[in-house]
């Protein structure tokens, strides 16, 4: 039996749009989404979307930071499966930092 390790699928800083594509021969399982609102002034929206399907799998309005303010950050645990060639993308406000990680499994 092979070991399974988490891998980072994407990182978005300051709201930058980022897209990750599942490589051929693999299935990706999104397990954890983290988001932080770096603004000290305004709430910002954080969102992760399945590109081809135009489906938002997670969205939240995060209060302004610093980190000790409730709702300035969010950690979401999920299990979303993406097949080879499928994409996931960020759709964040301009002050949102986000990471998405999970498992990249080889196909049988």
N, C-alpha and C positions, 0 to 999 in steps of 0.2 A: 504494500500500500504506500502511495506517495504522500509526502507531507503537503499540507495546504497552507499557504501564507497569504496574508493580506497584501494588496498592492494598491498604490495610489493611481486612480484613473485620471483625475484632473485637479488643478489648483487654479483658482481665479483670485487675482488681487485687484482691489479698488474697482470692482464691478466689471472688469475686463471679460468680454464674452470668450468662453473657451468651449471647444467641442472635443470629445474623445470618441474614437471609433474602435469597436471591438475587432481585434485582428483576426484574420482567417485562421481556422483551426482551434479557436477558443470560444468559450462562453463566459461572459462576465456576470457576476452577481454583485450588484451594488448593495453594500451593507451599512455604510456609515456616511452621512452627510454632516459636515460642520459648517456653520456660517456665523460670521461676526460683523456687526455694524460698527465701523470705525468712526462714524460721525458722532460728534458730541452735541449736535444741534437737532437733527431731524431723524425720524424713523425712515427705514429703507426696506425695500422688498428683496428677499432672496428667493430664488426659484431654480429648480432643476427640471429640465424637460427632455422627453423622448422626441428626437427631432422629426423623424419620418412620420410618426403618428400624430405629431402636434399635440402631445399629451403632457401636461404638467404633473409630475409625480410628487412634487413637494413644493410648497410656497408658504412663506411666512413674512409678516411685517415685523421687523426687529426694531425695538426701541433704540435710541441713541446710546452709545457707550459712555463711560468707560466700562471695563469688564465686570465691575462690582454692581452694575445696574441690572436689575432683573430684565430678562428678555433682550439684552443687547447681543446675546449669542444663543445659538441653538445647536444641539447635537441630536441627530435623528438616526435611529437604527431601523433598517428596512431590509427587504429581500426582493430586489427587482432584477429579473433575468434579462440579459441582452444577448442576442445571437451575433455571429460573425457579420461584420459590416454595418451593424446598427450603431447609432450614435446617441450620445447623451450630451447635453449642453447646459451651460449656465445662462440664466436670464436675470441678472442682478442689478440692483440700484448701484449708483456710482461709488458708494462707500463700503460695499459688502466684500468681505474676503470669504472664500469658500474652498473646502476640500471635499473630494468624493473618493472613497476607497471601497475595496471589497476583494472578491476573489476572481482570479483569471484562471479558469479551468480548461484543461485540454480536452478536446472532443475525443470520444473513443474511436 
